[in-house]
Amino acid sequence: MPLSNNDIESELSYAYLHAISAKAGISCKIGDRHDDGTGVDAQVNYRGNTSHAYLKHVQINVQLKATIKDSGNYPNHLTYFLNGKSRFEKLRTKDSDLYKILVVLFLPRNHADWLECSKEELILKNAAYWVCLYGADESFNPSGETIYIPKSHLLTPSELLRITDLAVNKNIPEYVKPNL
């Protein structure tokens, strides 16, 4: 039985994170079913030079999502509806020394446009963006929460290296819901 479009979206979000991590020289691994229960789909581990005085290793836990839905029409933010209050609460709660970030891959509406490959190149269409939900207000909506992701948080190899450096210094910016 072939994968559903939702399963394909999920796999492409993993592929995006793995490709970005590999290009940045950062280890990336898929979480297991126990990790998934805590809101962690993948982990990125950086070992190398950082701006911290002595810490040279940092791990970031990642919740991955993908969507073909409209990303909103705001000048500085993309929007994503995160299904389930409990998932939102897991991501906004500081319960560890390890940062948790949400990474959302925004795909074209037409699934035929998601991926192109030839002998010259492999192209995954559109891009992923990240946000840390620490500092977000508690959700009172049982069905989920709309997340506002800064457009400046485009997940690239250099941005992932910047995130790891922010994390090792405990300085990833907390979530601020914009006044729209």
Secondary structure, DSSP 8 states (H G I E B T S, - for coil): ----HHHHHHHHHHHHHHHHHHHHT-EEEE--HHHHTTT-SEEEEEES--SSSS--EEEEEEEEEEE-S-----SSEEEEEEE-HHHHHHHH---SSSEEEEEEEE--SSGGGSEEE-SS-EEE-SEEEEE--TT------TTEEEEEEEGGGB--HHHHHHHHHHHHTT----------
